[in-house]
Amino acid sequence: MSQVSMSQISMSLALLLSLLFLFLPTGGQAQSGRSLDLTQLPVKLMLGDDPAYADPDFADDDWKHHDVFAIGDRVARDGGLEVRFYWQRIHFDGAALPVLAKPALHIGVLVSGNILYLNGVEFARVAMQEKPFGGLDAGNDKGMPRVFAIPPNLLKQDGKNVLAIRSVRGALNASILAGPVEITEESTALSQSHGKTLFFVLFNSLSLFVFFLAFLVTLIVWLVSRETNGLGWLVLTFLTLQPHFIFNSSLALFLGLSVSPVIFPFLTANLAALSLVPMLEFSARHLKIKIRWYGRLLQLALLLLPFIPEVGSDFLFPIRRLDSLIWLVFLLLTFTLITWWAVRRALQPDRRAYPVIIGATAIWIGAALGLAGGDQWFYAKTGTSSGDITVPLFLISLAWAGMQPLFEARARLAKAQSEVIEAQEYERRRIAYDIHDGVGQWLSTIKLNLQMLQGQHRDGSVAQGVADVVCHVDAAISDTRRIAHDLSPAMIEKQGLIAAMQSHADVIRSRAGINVRIEIEDEQESGFDATSEGHLYRIYQEALQNAIKHGRATDIRVSFSRNGNQFRFMIKDNGTGFDTNAPSKGLGLASMHRRAELLDATLDVKSVAGKGTEVVVAR
């Protein structure tokens, strides 16, 4: 995979993801008259936690009023990071409800831990421990559409009702509740939520696919290249993030995948935090920066982070309060350093820094979206956080960056090989001209002088001896011309590729008595530049020599067809054939393959023992 194709894939997938959620409706306002839209009613909010808040008779007149349901980010702004629990209550009149056979509460997206009460009775909970006022469950609490059936006789359709929601938020993640929030018929709610659930799962599966595709490509390149280019650190980064992306995904929630609550925080949070270390190491090595003391400090801080004492006993997130501050500081410092390093290298300029800058930009855009409260909108559209998109994009950019040195090395090798072939061609032409203009001219002069001597001396024995010498010199002249032609066929430069091929075939017919048939689809000029014609001629020359020398062929068919920039060049013989899987001892096939690459074409060799060989060059 080239670096161009890697960038095209990542950008195309990012664009596809964006289009999918931007044009998908948030989904779900029921038809007027068939539901009660609770988002249109005033919502009362209270920070803190008290079991009495669920009581329908509890006096909540002094509670803060909101026009819509609150989310964890808003609670953090109102009460600070130390506020872990908050309650929301909404009063509604059952007489405003339509007649419902099976009433249900339909919520467009619900994230993190929540317990729902109707008229003081719990009827649903999401990602919460079983005890009445326990903390978050360690399981997956990904945002999904929710439908909660309301038990019979719990809903007062002819009186006052109170819906109370107890929410738990963490230091770095918020409890998000996005519309619609309505009481409607259960079947209607289920039909509305199923399509949205499917989209959430597919969207998350697509982001997982992008993540794992980048990981597999990076792993394969690292295993094959065996280079000390830092890709090993990037592979380690992928490995430390994999559990988080797997077990904390909408797909895992949909499929019911779970792990023990004891090890869930380690798999989904601690390892994800530790990924900063190999990520930093790779970036420093790729950008040729010495980490020095910061890398060691980061390692020590992340190793000690899970052991910092915390208040509370749930598994919401292993980073809270003091450790939240430490985590945020190192997170910001690490990405700031990587971005700064990349910008400095790009200004030198260094093309290796460009992919890192693109990935870091995606991270900063995601961070800005979160600070601006855009994650609620993103959750409502996709059921996931923006980080689940920006982090894979960042890793793809790092994978692209890590492969750039390999692409550059391959380009340098290709250039060196091209220069070697060009040098060979130059030496061939020089030697051919030296033979033709030097040795050839001297032989011609000797022949002319001998013919003059032959005319002056009429003695039979002398004349015969001179005649014999003239014949030998004539043969030497013919061989000299043939060698010069083989080294650098002047006919290519003068009359083109097709004429040179015909001339070479004539020489083989007369010299070896082998039938060489050339079939040209278009008798006009081949349309290639001189360098490309030279490469094609050398492939043709090598294939014919192999067919005669090794295959002992008696019949060779050559066909050439061209359509615009595409062409097909085939040399087929009836020789003995050979095993194409056996290692080649000579340089002929390797040279043919390299010349085909320089033509941006493919060379395919098919051979069967006793049935000849077929060489096809195509583009």
PyMOL commands that set and color helices and strands:
alter all, ss='L'
color gray80, all
select helices_A, chain A and resi 3-22+38-40+51-54+72-79+94-96+186-225+231-247+250-255+264-274+276-286+293-307+321-346+353-371+374-382+387-456+460-487+490-495+497-512+530-549+588-598
alter helices_A, ss='H'
color red, helices_A
select strands_A, chain A and resi 35-37+43-47+64-66+85-93+103-110+114-118+121-126+144-149+160-168+177-185+515-520+555-563+566-573+602-608+612-618
alter strands_A, ss='S'
color yellow, strands_A
deselect
rebuild
show_as cartoon
